[in-house]
Amino acid sequence: MSAHTDAGADEAVLDATGLKCPLPVLRARKALRDVPPGGLLRVLTTDPGSVVDFRAWCDASANELADWRDDAGVYEFLIRRTA
């Protein structure tokens, strides 16, 4: 699991592959603290339950789930941090 700044100035990437619920969401919440308001956090997971988890967490935290996709069992979430 690692977080690093991506090529985009306001995008960070969190690799949470191999982690099970609730760890991907907990790690994303922590990583989002380092993302400026309006910036993006891209999260990679392999836990199928993360689809429901990230939707619920974004709704509860008022952060925007801008996009998500399933790429052969690797789930990718794009979360925009609110102000």
Backbone torsions as a table, in degrees:
resi	resn	phi	psi	omega
1	MET	NA	129.4	178.5
2	SER	-151.3	155.4	174.5
3	ALA	-124.3	136.7	177.6
4	HIS	-152.4	161.4	178.5
5	THR	-78.5	133.5	-179.9
6	ASP	-88.9	-177.3	-179.7
7	ALA	-60.1	-32.5	178.3
8	GLY	-73.5	138.7	-176.2
9	ALA	-60.1	-37.1	-176.9
10	ASP	-112.3	35.3	177.6
11	GLU	-132.0	132.1	175.0
12	ALA	-117.5	157.0	-179.8
13	VAL	-122.9	133.6	176.1
14	LEU	-118.2	119.1	176.5
15	ASP	-94.8	103.0	179.8
16	ALA	-112.1	25.3	179.4
17	THR	-65.4	143.3	179.5
18	GLY	87.5	-9.7	179.4
19	LEU	-93.9	145.3	179.5
20	LYS	-104.7	158.9	178.1
21	CYS	-50.9	136.3	5.5
22	PRO	-98.8	11.2	-172.8
23	LEU	-58.6	-41.6	178.9
24	PRO	-58.0	-42.0	179.7
25	VAL	-68.7	-42.0	179.5
26	LEU	-62.7	-41.6	178.4
27	ARG	-68.1	-36.6	178.3
28	ALA	-65.6	-42.3	178.9
29	ARG	-59.1	-42.8	178.9
30	LYS	-67.1	-44.6	-178.5
31	ALA	-66.0	-31.1	-178.4
32	LEU	-66.2	-22.1	177.3
33	ARG	-60.9	-29.3	-178.4
34	ASP	-89.5	-2.3	179.7
35	VAL	-94.5	130.0	179.5
36	PRO	-67.5	153.1	176.5
37	PRO	-52.6	133.7	-176.9
38	GLY	88.5	-13.2	179.7
39	GLY	-78.5	171.3	-175.1
40	LEU	-116.6	143.8	171.7
41	LEU	-120.9	122.8	176.3
42	ARG	-100.2	123.4	-177.4
43	VAL	-116.3	130.6	176.4
44	LEU	-109.9	128.1	178.2
45	THR	-136.4	166.3	173.8
46	THR	-121.7	1.5	-179.8
47	ASP	-85.4	115.3	-179.9
48	PRO	-58.1	-28.4	178.9
49	GLY	-69.5	-12.1	-177.6
50	SER	-68.2	-22.8	178.8
51	VAL	-61.2	-50.9	178.4
52	VAL	-66.7	-42.1	-177.3
53	ASP	-61.5	-46.4	-177.8
54	PHE	-70.1	-36.0	175.5
55	ARG	-61.0	-48.2	-178.5
56	ALA	-65.2	-42.8	-178.9
57	TRP	-65.0	-42.6	178.8
58	CYS	-63.6	-41.1	177.1
59	ASP	-61.9	-44.5	-177.0
60	ALA	-71.3	-32.5	-175.8
61	SER	-94.9	-7.1	-178.0
62	ALA	68.3	13.4	170.6
63	ASN	-82.6	153.7	-175.1
64	GLU	-94.7	125.0	170.5
65	LEU	-83.7	92.2	-172.7
66	ALA	-69.9	-31.9	-177.8
67	ASP	-168.2	156.7	170.2
68	TRP	-155.1	156.2	177.3
69	ARG	-155.7	160.2	177.3
70	ASP	-112.8	114.7	-179.7
71	ASP	-114.7	87.0	178.1
72	ALA	55.5	45.8	176.6
73	GLY	90.5	-1.5	172.2
74	VAL	-107.3	117.6	-177.9
75	TYR	-93.4	132.7	-178.4
76	GLU	-121.7	124.4	-179.0
77	PHE	-117.7	136.7	176.6
78	LEU	-114.9	112.8	-174.5
79	ILE	-114.7	128.1	177.2
80	ARG	-99.3	124.8	178.8
81	ARG	-75.0	133.0	176.9
82	THR	-83.0	164.3	-178.6
83	ALA	-66.4	NA	NA
